[in-house]
């Protein structure tokens, strides 16, 4: 059964990659998370200034460790001991990076990339600033359309991330988005990327496993 599910997922990825290409976004497929770093290395140049958005997927795929290898100038938001002000400075430095790596909340079968942010630094950098954007996306984030993308965030990604952050937002109790007005709300900016004018800017690496929220 698992083998057939994997085959279905791969067919879906192939369909999405074709849709992304029509939107001037490059798509790639790797079977396992262990294969991600090699593909990332192909897309980066030694000495590149690199920044990242908040992403458990990048940690799970070994990307953060790779960026710390010394090959790149890494604006590391995860360095131990950083103050909130220093982290904010790194977020702003990301706009001048050669490459920005992150994941996303969902990708539709039509090749639309959907993200929801709290601070907005991730969605802002994907839209403008860094010369290249590289997203690492588990096959669990492929959805039918934008309505399904929004539902995925409301029913899974938002409450899961609130629990991970240890926040008391209502979705942690309800198990779904409550459209709260808490000061710690993590769903503040909703961004859909439907097309890229620069056909070399955006790259999406799909992984044939479930990764991230």
PyMOL commands that set and color helices and strands:
alter all, ss='L'
color gray80, all
select helices_A, chain A and resi 2-22+33-43+56-60+63-67+84-96+121-127+139-141+146-165+170-174
alter helices_A, ss='H'
color red, helices_A
select strands_A, chain A and resi 26-30+49-52+73-75+99-102+106-108+113-117+132-138+142-143+189-193+202-207
alter strands_A, ss='S'
color yellow, strands_A
deselect
rebuild
show_as cartoon
